[in-house]
Structures are given as structure tokens and as C-alpha cells.
């Protein structure tokens, strides 16, 4: 019998009735970040792009997280519902959360490739996810072979 590696990555969005999961899919936020998010942290640019202002911990700066294209109206609609914020029963468990963050990263990367070079697209994804290590994002989120990590200073120091 031939061993086949199962593809556990699913990039399809959750169904519409799973509001919390769709929010994570569209924003890529961590579970802890969802608990601190407020409606005032969601912004819309004049061109229609929606982004979240996500507060970091004491040693990390606030970051700007883009909402996936096509989900702007849905995220803005969710902000009108105060039940969404702080209601952790709506959000998936850690395992489900991580697979949604991974799908967000891959979708954002594909969207960025339309206007950016591959290395810049990876950098955009790193900022959106709140990761500083390029190799982690390439390997664990984007599932790329690491060919874009040649200029990662942390990897050169090893």
C-alpha cells in the first residue's frame, strides 16, 4: 500500500451560520485577541478595505490586520452586533482556530501576490498574524518549502 499524506488544510470558508468561525477565517485573529477586540478597533478605508487595530501585549506594538477581500461587509455587519464581541462560545476550539488562522494566512498571501512580490507578501502575512519569524510563517502557515526565507536574519544567525 502506498502511504499518502493526508491534507489536513482546508481553505474553504465555514458556512454562514458559524458566525464566529467566519470572523476568524476573515481576520486570522488569535483566541486571546478576539477577547480584547472591540467594535472601535475595526476601521474602513475610503477604498472599502477593512482592517482591525489589534492591541499587542506590553512588549509588542499594535498591528494593523487586513480583513480578507470579499469579507469586508460581513465583518462590518458583525460589528453592529455586540453579542459577537467577548462571546467565546461562538469561536472554535484551539485546534479549529489554528486551522482557520492557517487558511487566513494562505488566502491573504494569495491576495497579496496580485500586487506584491512573494517576499513582500510573506512579510505582510507575518505582520497580520503577529509572527516575527519568517520560517514559522512559511512552514506552518503557508506550507511553502522555505525558499523565500533566504534573507531571514534569525535563520542566518544559527
PyMOL commands that place a pseudoatom at each C-alpha (Angstrom):
pseudoatom trace, name=CA, resn=UNK, resi=1, chain=A, elem=C, hetatm=0, pos=[0.000, 0.000, 0.000]
pseudoatom trace, name=CA, resn=UNK, resi=2, chain=A, elem=C, hetatm=0, pos=[1.171, 3.421, -0.821]
pseudoatom trace, name=CA, resn=UNK, resi=3, chain=A, elem=C, hetatm=0, pos=[1.409, 5.920, 2.016]
pseudoatom trace, name=CA, resn=UNK, resi=4, chain=A, elem=C, hetatm=0, pos=[-0.458, 9.072, 1.185]
pseudoatom trace, name=CA, resn=UNK, resi=5, chain=A, elem=C, hetatm=0, pos=[-0.056, 12.185, 3.249]
pseudoatom trace, name=CA, resn=UNK, resi=6, chain=A, elem=C, hetatm=0, pos=[-3.458, 13.475, 4.303]
pseudoatom trace, name=CA, resn=UNK, resi=7, chain=A, elem=C, hetatm=0, pos=[-4.082, 17.076, 3.506]
pseudoatom trace, name=CA, resn=UNK, resi=8, chain=A, elem=C, hetatm=0, pos=[-5.489, 18.482, 6.730]
pseudoatom trace, name=CA, resn=UNK, resi=9, chain=A, elem=C, hetatm=0, pos=[-5.537, 22.009, 5.357]
pseudoatom trace, name=CA, resn=UNK, resi=10, chain=A, elem=C, hetatm=0, pos=[-8.907, 23.261, 4.241]
pseudoatom trace, name=CA, resn=UNK, resi=11, chain=A, elem=C, hetatm=0, pos=[-9.150, 26.740, 2.858]
pseudoatom trace, name=CA, resn=UNK, resi=12, chain=A, elem=C, hetatm=0, pos=[-12.897, 26.770, 2.335]
pseudoatom trace, name=CA, resn=UNK, resi=13, chain=A, elem=C, hetatm=0, pos=[-14.725, 29.315, 4.476]
pseudoatom trace, name=CA, resn=UNK, resi=14, chain=A, elem=C, hetatm=0, pos=[-17.013, 27.994, 7.212]
pseudoatom trace, name=CA, resn=UNK, resi=15, chain=A, elem=C, hetatm=0, pos=[-20.750, 28.002, 6.454]
pseudoatom trace, name=CA, resn=UNK, resi=16, chain=A, elem=C, hetatm=0, pos=[-22.635, 31.277, 7.067]
pseudoatom trace, name=CA, resn=UNK, resi=17, chain=A, elem=C, hetatm=0, pos=[-24.343, 30.128, 10.273]
pseudoatom trace, name=CA, resn=UNK, resi=18, chain=A, elem=C, hetatm=0, pos=[-20.943, 29.693, 12.006]
pseudoatom trace, name=CA, resn=UNK, resi=19, chain=A, elem=C, hetatm=0, pos=[-20.507, 33.413, 12.607]
pseudoatom trace, name=CA, resn=UNK, resi=20, chain=A, elem=C, hetatm=0, pos=[-17.528, 33.206, 14.959]
pseudoatom trace, name=CA, resn=UNK, resi=21, chain=A, elem=C, hetatm=0, pos=[-15.603, 30.845, 12.727]
pseudoatom trace, name=CA, resn=UNK, resi=22, chain=A, elem=C, hetatm=0, pos=[-16.235, 33.028, 9.691]
pseudoatom trace, name=CA, resn=UNK, resi=23, chain=A, elem=C, hetatm=0, pos=[-14.929, 36.030, 11.646]
pseudoatom trace, name=CA, resn=UNK, resi=24, chain=A, elem=C, hetatm=0, pos=[-11.694, 34.172, 12.459]
pseudoatom trace, name=CA, resn=UNK, resi=25, chain=A, elem=C, hetatm=0, pos=[-11.398, 32.977, 8.849]
pseudoatom trace, name=CA, resn=UNK, resi=26, chain=A, elem=C, hetatm=0, pos=[-11.753, 36.574, 7.596]
pseudoatom trace, name=CA, resn=UNK, resi=27, chain=A, elem=C, hetatm=0, pos=[-9.376, 38.131, 10.154]
pseudoatom trace, name=CA, resn=UNK, resi=28, chain=A, elem=C, hetatm=0, pos=[-6.910, 35.460, 11.304]
pseudoatom trace, name=CA, resn=UNK, resi=29, chain=A, elem=C, hetatm=0, pos=[-7.033, 36.611, 14.927]
pseudoatom trace, name=CA, resn=UNK, resi=30, chain=A, elem=C, hetatm=0, pos=[-5.837, 34.544, 17.865]
pseudoatom trace, name=CA, resn=UNK, resi=31, chain=A, elem=C, hetatm=0, pos=[-8.297, 33.423, 20.522]
pseudoatom trace, name=CA, resn=UNK, resi=32, chain=A, elem=C, hetatm=0, pos=[-6.830, 35.866, 23.061]
pseudoatom trace, name=CA, resn=UNK, resi=33, chain=A, elem=C, hetatm=0, pos=[-7.032, 38.737, 20.568]
pseudoatom trace, name=CA, resn=UNK, resi=34, chain=A, elem=C, hetatm=0, pos=[-10.712, 38.085, 19.956]
pseudoatom trace, name=CA, resn=UNK, resi=35, chain=A, elem=C, hetatm=0, pos=[-11.388, 38.645, 23.650]
pseudoatom trace, name=CA, resn=UNK, resi=36, chain=A, elem=C, hetatm=0, pos=[-9.771, 42.093, 23.563]
pseudoatom trace, name=CA, resn=UNK, resi=37, chain=A, elem=C, hetatm=0, pos=[-11.289, 43.220, 20.252]
pseudoatom trace, name=CA, resn=UNK, resi=38, chain=A, elem=C, hetatm=0, pos=[-13.924, 45.951, 20.328]
pseudoatom trace, name=CA, resn=UNK, resi=39, chain=A, elem=C, hetatm=0, pos=[-16.076, 47.453, 17.579]
pseudoatom trace, name=CA, resn=UNK, resi=40, chain=A, elem=C, hetatm=0, pos=[-14.000, 50.666, 17.713]
pseudoatom trace, name=CA, resn=UNK, resi=41, chain=A, elem=C, hetatm=0, pos=[-10.953, 48.611, 16.606]
pseudoatom trace, name=CA, resn=UNK, resi=42, chain=A, elem=C, hetatm=0, pos=[-12.494, 47.919, 13.192]
pseudoatom trace, name=CA, resn=UNK, resi=43, chain=A, elem=C, hetatm=0, pos=[-11.768, 50.536, 10.522]
pseudoatom trace, name=CA, resn=UNK, resi=44, chain=A, elem=C, hetatm=0, pos=[-12.733, 51.038, 6.898]
pseudoatom trace, name=CA, resn=UNK, resi=45, chain=A, elem=C, hetatm=0, pos=[-10.606, 52.883, 4.355]
pseudoatom trace, name=CA, resn=UNK, resi=46, chain=A, elem=C, hetatm=0, pos=[-12.206, 55.144, 1.715]
pseudoatom trace, name=CA, resn=UNK, resi=47, chain=A, elem=C, hetatm=0, pos=[-11.443, 52.455, -0.905]
pseudoatom trace, name=CA, resn=UNK, resi=48, chain=A, elem=C, hetatm=0, pos=[-13.556, 49.954, 1.068]
pseudoatom trace, name=CA, resn=UNK, resi=49, chain=A, elem=C, hetatm=0, pos=[-10.736, 47.922, 2.590]
pseudoatom trace, name=CA, resn=UNK, resi=50, chain=A, elem=C, hetatm=0, pos=[-11.451, 46.934, 6.198]
pseudoatom trace, name=CA, resn=UNK, resi=51, chain=A, elem=C, hetatm=0, pos=[-8.751, 46.377, 8.793]
pseudoatom trace, name=CA, resn=UNK, resi=52, chain=A, elem=C, hetatm=0, pos=[-8.536, 45.704, 12.510]
pseudoatom trace, name=CA, resn=UNK, resi=53, chain=A, elem=C, hetatm=0, pos=[-6.368, 47.515, 15.009]
pseudoatom trace, name=CA, resn=UNK, resi=54, chain=A, elem=C, hetatm=0, pos=[-5.143, 44.692, 17.228]
pseudoatom trace, name=CA, resn=UNK, resi=55, chain=A, elem=C, hetatm=0, pos=[-3.517, 45.688, 20.505]
pseudoatom trace, name=CA, resn=UNK, resi=56, chain=A, elem=C, hetatm=0, pos=[-0.348, 43.798, 21.305]
pseudoatom trace, name=CA, resn=UNK, resi=57, chain=A, elem=C, hetatm=0, pos=[0.879, 42.717, 24.687]
pseudoatom trace, name=CA, resn=UNK, resi=58, chain=A, elem=C, hetatm=0, pos=[3.111, 45.020, 26.725]
pseudoatom trace, name=CA, resn=UNK, resi=59, chain=A, elem=C, hetatm=0, pos=[6.216, 44.173, 24.667]
pseudoatom trace, name=CA, resn=UNK, resi=60, chain=A, elem=C, hetatm=0, pos=[4.604, 44.127, 21.200]
pseudoatom trace, name=CA, resn=UNK, resi=61, chain=A, elem=C, hetatm=0, pos=[3.176, 47.052, 19.252]
pseudoatom trace, name=CA, resn=UNK, resi=62, chain=A, elem=C, hetatm=0, pos=[-0.364, 47.401, 17.972]
pseudoatom trace, name=CA, resn=UNK, resi=63, chain=A, elem=C, hetatm=0, pos=[-0.696, 45.931, 14.499]
pseudoatom trace, name=CA, resn=UNK, resi=64, chain=A, elem=C, hetatm=0, pos=[-2.945, 46.529, 11.521]
pseudoatom trace, name=CA, resn=UNK, resi=65, chain=A, elem=C, hetatm=0, pos=[-4.687, 43.318, 10.407]
pseudoatom trace, name=CA, resn=UNK, resi=66, chain=A, elem=C, hetatm=0, pos=[-6.386, 43.344, 6.986]
pseudoatom trace, name=CA, resn=UNK, resi=67, chain=A, elem=C, hetatm=0, pos=[-9.729, 41.612, 6.523]
pseudoatom trace, name=CA, resn=UNK, resi=68, chain=A, elem=C, hetatm=0, pos=[-9.763, 39.212, 3.574]
pseudoatom trace, name=CA, resn=UNK, resi=69, chain=A, elem=C, hetatm=0, pos=[-11.193, 40.701, 0.395]
pseudoatom trace, name=CA, resn=UNK, resi=70, chain=A, elem=C, hetatm=0, pos=[-14.824, 39.743, -0.032]
pseudoatom trace, name=CA, resn=UNK, resi=71, chain=A, elem=C, hetatm=0, pos=[-15.496, 39.591, 3.720]
pseudoatom trace, name=CA, resn=UNK, resi=72, chain=A, elem=C, hetatm=0, pos=[-15.471, 43.327, 4.443]
pseudoatom trace, name=CA, resn=UNK, resi=73, chain=A, elem=C, hetatm=0, pos=[-19.257, 43.765, 4.511]
pseudoatom trace, name=CA, resn=UNK, resi=74, chain=A, elem=C, hetatm=0, pos=[-19.709, 40.653, 6.650]
pseudoatom trace, name=CA, resn=UNK, resi=75, chain=A, elem=C, hetatm=0, pos=[-17.151, 41.835, 9.232]
pseudoatom trace, name=CA, resn=UNK, resi=76, chain=A, elem=C, hetatm=0, pos=[-18.663, 45.327, 9.322]
pseudoatom trace, name=CA, resn=UNK, resi=77, chain=A, elem=C, hetatm=0, pos=[-22.109, 43.800, 9.826]
pseudoatom trace, name=CA, resn=UNK, resi=78, chain=A, elem=C, hetatm=0, pos=[-20.765, 41.785, 12.752]
pseudoatom trace, name=CA, resn=UNK, resi=79, chain=A, elem=C, hetatm=0, pos=[-19.548, 44.951, 14.465]
pseudoatom trace, name=CA, resn=UNK, resi=80, chain=A, elem=C, hetatm=0, pos=[-23.142, 46.093, 14.787]
pseudoatom trace, name=CA, resn=UNK, resi=81, chain=A, elem=C, hetatm=0, pos=[-23.861, 43.040, 16.943]
pseudoatom trace, name=CA, resn=UNK, resi=82, chain=A, elem=C, hetatm=0, pos=[-22.355, 43.462, 20.427]
pseudoatom trace, name=CA, resn=UNK, resi=83, chain=A, elem=C, hetatm=0, pos=[-23.095, 39.789, 21.129]
pseudoatom trace, name=CA, resn=UNK, resi=84, chain=A, elem=C, hetatm=0, pos=[-20.176, 38.849, 18.826]
pseudoatom trace, name=CA, resn=UNK, resi=85, chain=A, elem=C, hetatm=0, pos=[-17.517, 40.515, 20.954]
pseudoatom trace, name=CA, resn=UNK, resi=86, chain=A, elem=C, hetatm=0, pos=[-16.441, 38.637, 24.066]
pseudoatom trace, name=CA, resn=UNK, resi=87, chain=A, elem=C, hetatm=0, pos=[-18.770, 35.697, 23.440]
pseudoatom trace, name=CA, resn=UNK, resi=88, chain=A, elem=C, hetatm=0, pos=[-16.256, 32.871, 23.316]
pseudoatom trace, name=CA, resn=UNK, resi=89, chain=A, elem=C, hetatm=0, pos=[-18.931, 30.232, 22.721]
pseudoatom trace, name=CA, resn=UNK, resi=90, chain=A, elem=C, hetatm=0, pos=[-19.117, 31.462, 19.124]
pseudoatom trace, name=CA, resn=UNK, resi=91, chain=A, elem=C, hetatm=0, pos=[-15.468, 30.749, 18.418]
pseudoatom trace, name=CA, resn=UNK, resi=92, chain=A, elem=C, hetatm=0, pos=[-13.831, 27.415, 17.633]
pseudoatom trace, name=CA, resn=UNK, resi=93, chain=A, elem=C, hetatm=0, pos=[-11.576, 25.451, 19.936]
pseudoatom trace, name=CA, resn=UNK, resi=94, chain=A, elem=C, hetatm=0, pos=[-7.808, 25.950, 19.705]
pseudoatom trace, name=CA, resn=UNK, resi=95, chain=A, elem=C, hetatm=0, pos=[-7.392, 23.257, 17.039]
pseudoatom trace, name=CA, resn=UNK, resi=96, chain=A, elem=C, hetatm=0, pos=[-10.128, 24.710, 14.876]
pseudoatom trace, name=CA, resn=UNK, resi=97, chain=A, elem=C, hetatm=0, pos=[-8.818, 28.213, 15.483]
pseudoatom trace, name=CA, resn=UNK, resi=98, chain=A, elem=C, hetatm=0, pos=[-5.352, 27.331, 14.234]
pseudoatom trace, name=CA, resn=UNK, resi=99, chain=A, elem=C, hetatm=0, pos=[-6.623, 25.783, 11.024]
pseudoatom trace, name=CA, resn=UNK, resi=100, chain=A, elem=C, hetatm=0, pos=[-8.728, 28.912, 10.388]
pseudoatom trace, name=CA, resn=UNK, resi=101, chain=A, elem=C, hetatm=0, pos=[-5.670, 31.127, 11.005]
pseudoatom trace, name=CA, resn=UNK, resi=102, chain=A, elem=C, hetatm=0, pos=[-3.704, 28.963, 8.566]
pseudoatom trace, name=CA, resn=UNK, resi=103, chain=A, elem=C, hetatm=0, pos=[-6.439, 29.321, 5.934]
pseudoatom trace, name=CA, resn=UNK, resi=104, chain=A, elem=C, hetatm=0, pos=[-6.490, 33.101, 6.521]
pseudoatom trace, name=CA, resn=UNK, resi=105, chain=A, elem=C, hetatm=0, pos=[-2.714, 33.261, 6.030]
pseudoatom trace, name=CA, resn=UNK, resi=106, chain=A, elem=C, hetatm=0, pos=[-2.847, 31.365, 2.748]
pseudoatom trace, name=CA, resn=UNK, resi=107, chain=A, elem=C, hetatm=0, pos=[-5.776, 33.416, 1.428]
pseudoatom trace, name=CA, resn=UNK, resi=108, chain=A, elem=C, hetatm=0, pos=[-4.097, 36.699, 2.392]
pseudoatom trace, name=CA, resn=UNK, resi=109, chain=A, elem=C, hetatm=0, pos=[-0.859, 35.553, 0.772]
pseudoatom trace, name=CA, resn=UNK, resi=110, chain=A, elem=C, hetatm=0, pos=[-2.684, 34.779, -2.488]
pseudoatom trace, name=CA, resn=UNK, resi=111, chain=A, elem=C, hetatm=0, pos=[-4.395, 38.181, -2.397]
pseudoatom trace, name=CA, resn=UNK, resi=112, chain=A, elem=C, hetatm=0, pos=[-1.082, 39.954, -1.752]
pseudoatom trace, name=CA, resn=UNK, resi=113, chain=A, elem=C, hetatm=0, pos=[0.630, 38.168, -4.655]
pseudoatom trace, name=CA, resn=UNK, resi=114, chain=A, elem=C, hetatm=0, pos=[-1.653, 40.090, -7.027]
pseudoatom trace, name=CA, resn=UNK, resi=115, chain=A, elem=C, hetatm=0, pos=[0.130, 43.358, -6.175]
pseudoatom trace, name=CA, resn=UNK, resi=116, chain=A, elem=C, hetatm=0, pos=[3.333, 42.433, -4.305]
pseudoatom trace, name=CA, resn=UNK, resi=117, chain=A, elem=C, hetatm=0, pos=[6.443, 40.335, -4.814]
pseudoatom trace, name=CA, resn=UNK, resi=118, chain=A, elem=C, hetatm=0, pos=[6.424, 36.999, -2.979]
pseudoatom trace, name=CA, resn=UNK, resi=119, chain=A, elem=C, hetatm=0, pos=[8.839, 38.108, -0.233]
pseudoatom trace, name=CA, resn=UNK, resi=120, chain=A, elem=C, hetatm=0, pos=[6.757, 41.238, 0.459]
pseudoatom trace, name=CA, resn=UNK, resi=121, chain=A, elem=C, hetatm=0, pos=[3.573, 39.146, 0.516]
pseudoatom trace, name=CA, resn=UNK, resi=122, chain=A, elem=C, hetatm=0, pos=[5.130, 36.896, 3.168]
pseudoatom trace, name=CA, resn=UNK, resi=123, chain=A, elem=C, hetatm=0, pos=[6.088, 39.965, 5.208]
pseudoatom trace, name=CA, resn=UNK, resi=124, chain=A, elem=C, hetatm=0, pos=[2.507, 41.245, 5.025]
pseudoatom trace, name=CA, resn=UNK, resi=125, chain=A, elem=C, hetatm=0, pos=[1.218, 37.888, 6.253]
pseudoatom trace, name=CA, resn=UNK, resi=126, chain=A, elem=C, hetatm=0, pos=[3.778, 37.878, 9.084]
pseudoatom trace, name=CA, resn=UNK, resi=127, chain=A, elem=C, hetatm=0, pos=[2.557, 41.255, 10.328]
pseudoatom trace, name=CA, resn=UNK, resi=128, chain=A, elem=C, hetatm=0, pos=[-1.105, 40.277, 10.001]
pseudoatom trace, name=CA, resn=UNK, resi=129, chain=A, elem=C, hetatm=0, pos=[-0.556, 37.090, 12.016]
pseudoatom trace, name=CA, resn=UNK, resi=130, chain=A, elem=C, hetatm=0, pos=[1.686, 38.763, 14.585]
pseudoatom trace, name=CA, resn=UNK, resi=131, chain=A, elem=C, hetatm=0, pos=[4.668, 36.473, 13.893]
pseudoatom trace, name=CA, resn=UNK, resi=132, chain=A, elem=C, hetatm=0, pos=[8.233, 37.726, 13.695]
pseudoatom trace, name=CA, resn=UNK, resi=133, chain=A, elem=C, hetatm=0, pos=[9.853, 34.535, 12.381]
pseudoatom trace, name=CA, resn=UNK, resi=134, chain=A, elem=C, hetatm=0, pos=[9.577, 34.187, 8.616]
pseudoatom trace, name=CA, resn=UNK, resi=135, chain=A, elem=C, hetatm=0, pos=[10.393, 30.469, 8.705]
pseudoatom trace, name=CA, resn=UNK, resi=136, chain=A, elem=C, hetatm=0, pos=[7.447, 29.752, 11.036]
pseudoatom trace, name=CA, resn=UNK, resi=137, chain=A, elem=C, hetatm=0, pos=[5.033, 31.526, 8.707]
pseudoatom trace, name=CA, resn=UNK, resi=138, chain=A, elem=C, hetatm=0, pos=[6.461, 29.811, 5.619]
pseudoatom trace, name=CA, resn=UNK, resi=139, chain=A, elem=C, hetatm=0, pos=[6.464, 26.327, 7.137]
pseudoatom trace, name=CA, resn=UNK, resi=140, chain=A, elem=C, hetatm=0, pos=[3.458, 26.272, 9.474]
pseudoatom trace, name=CA, resn=UNK, resi=141, chain=A, elem=C, hetatm=0, pos=[1.024, 28.682, 7.862]
pseudoatom trace, name=CA, resn=UNK, resi=142, chain=A, elem=C, hetatm=0, pos=[1.772, 28.991, 4.163]
pseudoatom trace, name=CA, resn=UNK, resi=143, chain=A, elem=C, hetatm=0, pos=[3.214, 25.466, 3.852]
pseudoatom trace, name=CA, resn=UNK, resi=144, chain=A, elem=C, hetatm=0, pos=[5.905, 26.670, 1.467]
pseudoatom trace, name=CA, resn=UNK, resi=145, chain=A, elem=C, hetatm=0, pos=[9.289, 24.983, 1.252]
pseudoatom trace, name=CA, resn=UNK, resi=146, chain=A, elem=C, hetatm=0, pos=[11.171, 27.937, 2.748]
pseudoatom trace, name=CA, resn=UNK, resi=147, chain=A, elem=C, hetatm=0, pos=[12.736, 29.215, -0.458]
pseudoatom trace, name=CA, resn=UNK, resi=148, chain=A, elem=C, hetatm=0, pos=[11.644, 32.750, 0.394]
pseudoatom trace, name=CA, resn=UNK, resi=149, chain=A, elem=C, hetatm=0, pos=[13.447, 32.732, 3.755]
pseudoatom trace, name=CA, resn=UNK, resi=150, chain=A, elem=C, hetatm=0, pos=[16.956, 33.353, 2.415]
pseudoatom trace, name=CA, resn=UNK, resi=151, chain=A, elem=C, hetatm=0, pos=[17.130, 36.811, 3.992]
pseudoatom trace, name=CA, resn=UNK, resi=152, chain=A, elem=C, hetatm=0, pos=[15.737, 35.854, 7.417]
pseudoatom trace, name=CA, resn=UNK, resi=153, chain=A, elem=C, hetatm=0, pos=[18.316, 37.259, 9.883]
pseudoatom trace, name=CA, resn=UNK, resi=154, chain=A, elem=C, hetatm=0, pos=[17.286, 34.851, 12.628]
pseudoatom trace, name=CA, resn=UNK, resi=155, chain=A, elem=C, hetatm=0, pos=[17.995, 31.862, 10.396]
pseudoatom trace, name=CA, resn=UNK, resi=156, chain=A, elem=C, hetatm=0, pos=[21.404, 33.286, 9.351]
pseudoatom trace, name=CA, resn=UNK, resi=157, chain=A, elem=C, hetatm=0, pos=[22.475, 33.611, 12.981]
pseudoatom trace, name=CA, resn=UNK, resi=158, chain=A, elem=C, hetatm=0, pos=[22.030, 29.862, 13.578]
for i in range(1, 158): cmd.bond("trace and resi %d" % i, "trace and resi %d" % (i + 1))
show_as sticks, trace
zoom trace
